Amino acid sequence: MRDYEYLISIALRDKLKESIKGRVFCKVEYDYLYISIQTRELDRFEYKVYDFADKLITGRLIVNEIAATVVANYKKYILAYFTY
């Protein structure tokens, strides 16, 4: 299972680095996928995907969909940060 965790974390980090400027950190810990994005201007943005093993086994874990969801939530976070 560790090999899959590592491969998915690296694939997701590479996919996020295409559209996000800043430090992107992905890891699997305690059956959830933890994603952290940090920039100089903003505080840390964190996103978690729960039930990692179950989603991996049933095939509901798609890196492109997770990356799109994280990018959409990160955009909302940026807009909320700069509009208030």
Secondary structure as UniProt FT lines:
FT   HELIX           2..17
FT   TURN            18..19
FT   STRAND          23..29
FT   TURN            30..31
FT   STRAND          32..38
FT   STRAND          45..50
FT   HELIX           52..58
FT   HELIX           63..83
//
